[in-house]
Amino acid sequence: MEVEAQPEGGVAGRFTVRQAHEGPPGHAHGGIVGAALDEAMALLLQSEGLDARTAHMEVDLHMPAPIGADVSVKARIDGREKQKVRASASAAGEGGTIGEARALFVLVGPPSGAED
């Protein structure tokens, strides 16, 4: 998945649900949606020059994503405090919101502006 910076902040991208992503018959496994949301948030932090790792993530799945569907993904940073960054992401398809995630990322290395 590739993402692009958005004028209003955050990033947006998309992916197509493939047969290899199948969980329930004809639909993506929920873990694929969760992984896509995590990836969107990680790519967002990377685009901001932040080297971080996912520490905690919660995913809410709202509807299944059919095989062959194009899924749009958006991510944004919700807050930052020292070594912690909070982000959120959503995935949507033709029928509406497929899933949403909130995550806590931990920065690797010293926070920006830290003294040596």
Beta strands, then each sheet from edge to edge (+ up, - down):
strand 1: 2-5
strand 2: 11-16
strand 3: 52-61
strand 4: 70-81
strand 5: 84-93
strand 6: 96-107
sheet 1: 1+ 2- 4+ 5- 6+ 3-
end
